[in-house]
Amino acid sequence: MITLLFILIFFLLQTFILLCCVAAGNDAASQEIADQEQMEFIQEWKKKHCKSQ
């Protein structure tokens, strides 16, 4: 019985951690958006700073 309780608590904690990660934007969709924004920023930075060379 105690083993079942530990397993249940373990899975509840895992679910809580997963929900916290999703709420923090640490999922695949949010990461893809962040990657795209970072690539756009780098392109703009190169346009501004690499023309003078």
TAHU-V407594 format. One record per helix or strand of 2 or more residues. SS is the DSSP state (A for helix, B for strand). FROM is the first residue (numbers start at 1). TO is the last residue. If there is no record, write none. Layout:
# TAHU-V407594
ss | from | to
SS | FROM | TO
SS | FROM | TO
This chain:
# TAHU-V407594
ss | from | to
A | 2 | 23
A | 28 | 49
